[in-house]
Amino acid sequence: MKKEISNVAVIGAGDMGHGIAQAAILGGLTVYLYDVNKESIDRGVNRINQSLEKLRKKEKISEEELNEARSNLHPTLDFKEALSSASFVFEAVPEILDLKQKLFKQMGEVAPKTAILASNTSNMSITKIAEHVQNKDRVVGVHFFNPVILMELVEVIRGSETSDETIQTAYDLCLKMNKTPVRVEKDSPGFIVNRVNAPVSVFIEAIADAGIAEPEEIDALIKSHGKPMGHFELMDYVGLDIVYDSCQYNKEVLHPNYAPSRLLTEKVDKGDLGKKTGKGFYDWSNGRPSIDLNKKTDKIELNDILFVKLNEAAKLVEEGVATPKDIDLAMVLGTGDTVGPIESSRGFALSFITKRLESLSEELNKTVLKPAGILYKKPESIFY
Ligand SMILES: NC(=O)c1ccc[n+]([C@@H]2O[C@H](COP(=O)([O-])OP(=O)(O)OC[C@H]3O[C@@H](n4cnc5c(N)ncnc54)[C@H](O)[C@@H]3O)[C@@H](O)[C@H]2O)c1
């Protein structure tokens, strides 16, 4: 059994919330967009209107679709008005557990008893967010990517009490919003995309910390293979304080190896937080840094990064978090890689990959790079 959804509420009109609301109105849904802050609501509605105009100019939507989408949007500062007729609620407020827990409790009390309550958290446990909600079976993770209007991927996450009906309804609703959902069957830190990428950061930053290659030399290697940004450049762009906090979180919930690297810690301690302060690993005072591709390092192989991703993907399969196909799909849609890590690794002998991972783990003294047990015991369950 699944529910037909036509009326949704979006809580929080910031970067993610306004994008979720826009995707929903374009999917023909009636949307109540709520925020505690009037300025945030006004900014969110403006961003939606500007984006709709752009889509119209590019002839991606017709005048009629634009008008219909606009008439589907109801911004409000009244929590009750937003929730009273919603059959599905998207939460997109800041990543603070206590805030989300309190809000979910209120959402559970004010929204109809059958309404599905979804969090757009990037990292937090859906089970924990649901802690104070009655009928926890209706709480689910629905993780959109930024910018929502351009990114097709949505990770649909099962908390420990989420029902099959809730998962299926969330999945179908994402399709209605013209997104591509993938199922995350276990409430596991980082879900798919952030989790598969997490040990890549450990690997790259251990190389830089050990002085084997400089950040710019590593970024030059990555960019010379067609990536729009290098690893350190991207960290600067996101904000080194935000990256630092997410390393701390991963250290607590996944493994001590995820602790912030030495170089990252030094930058944060100095207040050099990247683009937003004008300085981080690069100087941003005159705009985007120019990275000299001639400086690319020959100390690491790009394939090492692939093997680290494959290894983490294998752990996700081993832990029952997601299927190999969904992992590859999520990595393609979520990171811009042309092929997923499992598919990409097919051409290599598995013994070569596991040996390489063993030696990287030993040389860099990082347990998280050790090959997953399933790569030795049941590799056929990885390669679909
Ligand atoms: N920004 C990203 O790249 C990204 C990507 C994926 C997921 N996420 C997740 O999405 C969520 C929202 O992130 P964001 O980047 O949109 O944040 P944001 O700061 O841009 O927006 C948050 C909005 O929530 C509002 N708000 C705060 N408390 C509220 C409350 N009690 N009720 C209603 N509104 C409230 C704020 O006024 C603000 O407008 C976070 O959990 C974040 O981890 C962010």
PDBQT file of the ligand as one rigid body, heavy atoms in Angstrom, charges set to zero:
ROOT
HETATM    1  N1  LIG A 401      23.385  23.116   1.683  1.00  0.00    +0.000 N 
HETATM    2  C1  LIG A 401      23.708  21.914   1.231  1.00  0.00    +0.000 C 
HETATM    3  O1  LIG A 401      24.580  21.745   0.369  1.00  0.00    +0.000 OA
HETATM    4  C2  LIG A 401      22.945  20.715   1.728  1.00  0.00    +0.000 A 
HETATM    5  C3  LIG A 401      22.895  19.553   0.932  1.00  0.00    +0.000 A 
HETATM    6  C4  LIG A 401      22.137  18.458   1.375  1.00  0.00    +0.000 A 
HETATM    7  C5  LIG A 401      21.492  18.526   2.597  1.00  0.00    +0.000 A 
HETATM    8  N2  LIG A 401      21.588  19.648   3.355  1.00  0.00    +0.000 N 
HETATM    9  C6  LIG A 401      20.856  19.665   4.636  1.00  0.00    +0.000 C 
HETATM   10  O2  LIG A 401      19.653  20.404   4.463  1.00  0.00    +0.000 OA
HETATM   11  C7  LIG A 401      19.295  21.048   5.702  1.00  0.00    +0.000 C 
HETATM   12  C8  LIG A 401      19.126  22.533   5.438  1.00  0.00    +0.000 C 
HETATM   13  O3  LIG A 401      20.333  23.070   4.948  1.00  0.00    +0.000 OA
HETATM   14  P1  LIG A 401      20.400  24.446   4.145  1.00  0.00    +0.000 P 
HETATM   15  O4  LIG A 401      21.734  24.487   3.498  1.00  0.00    +0.000 OA
HETATM   16  O5  LIG A 401      19.174  24.633   3.330  1.00  0.00    +0.000 OA
HETATM   17  O6  LIG A 401      20.368  25.496   5.367  1.00  0.00    +0.000 OA
HETATM   18  P2  LIG A 401      20.054  27.066   5.309  1.00  0.00    +0.000 P 
HETATM   19  O7  LIG A 401      20.746  27.652   6.464  1.00  0.00    +0.000 OA
HETATM   20  O8  LIG A 401      20.293  27.613   3.944  1.00  0.00    +0.000 OA
HETATM   21  O9  LIG A 401      18.462  27.131   5.558  1.00  0.00    +0.000 OA
HETATM   22  C9  LIG A 401      17.853  26.762   6.771  1.00  0.00    +0.000 C 
HETATM   23  C10 LIG A 401      16.557  27.532   6.928  1.00  0.00    +0.000 C 
HETATM   24  O10 LIG A 401      15.865  27.010   8.059  1.00  0.00    +0.000 OA
HETATM   25  C11 LIG A 401      15.247  28.102   8.729  1.00  0.00    +0.000 C 
HETATM   26  N3  LIG A 401      14.937  27.682  10.087  1.00  0.00    +0.000 N 
HETATM   27  C12 LIG A 401      15.746  27.621  11.171  1.00  0.00    +0.000 A 
HETATM   28  N4  LIG A 401      15.055  27.122  12.229  1.00  0.00    +0.000 NA
HETATM   29  C13 LIG A 401      13.797  26.855  11.792  1.00  0.00    +0.000 A 
HETATM   30  C14 LIG A 401      12.627  26.327  12.410  1.00  0.00    +0.000 A 
HETATM   31  N5  LIG A 401      12.612  25.959  13.679  1.00  0.00    +0.000 N 
HETATM   32  N6  LIG A 401      11.518  26.194  11.659  1.00  0.00    +0.000 NA
HETATM   33  C15 LIG A 401      11.517  26.572  10.354  1.00  0.00    +0.000 A 
HETATM   34  N7  LIG A 401      12.596  27.084   9.719  1.00  0.00    +0.000 NA
HETATM   35  C16 LIG A 401      13.718  27.220  10.432  1.00  0.00    +0.000 A 
HETATM   36  C17 LIG A 401      16.231  29.245   8.597  1.00  0.00    +0.000 C 
HETATM   37  O11 LIG A 401      15.590  30.504   8.779  1.00  0.00    +0.000 OA
HETATM   38  C18 LIG A 401      16.744  29.043   7.175  1.00  0.00    +0.000 C 
HETATM   39  O12 LIG A 401      15.967  29.770   6.243  1.00  0.00    +0.000 OA
HETATM   40  C19 LIG A 401      20.412  20.697   6.681  1.00  0.00    +0.000 C 
HETATM   41  O13 LIG A 401      20.030  19.580   7.434  1.00  0.00    +0.000 OA
HETATM   42  C20 LIG A 401      21.582  20.353   5.782  1.00  0.00    +0.000 C 
HETATM   43  O14 LIG A 401      22.501  19.478   6.391  1.00  0.00    +0.000 OA
HETATM   44  C21 LIG A 401      22.277  20.756   2.953  1.00  0.00    +0.000 A 
ENDROOT
TORSDOF 0
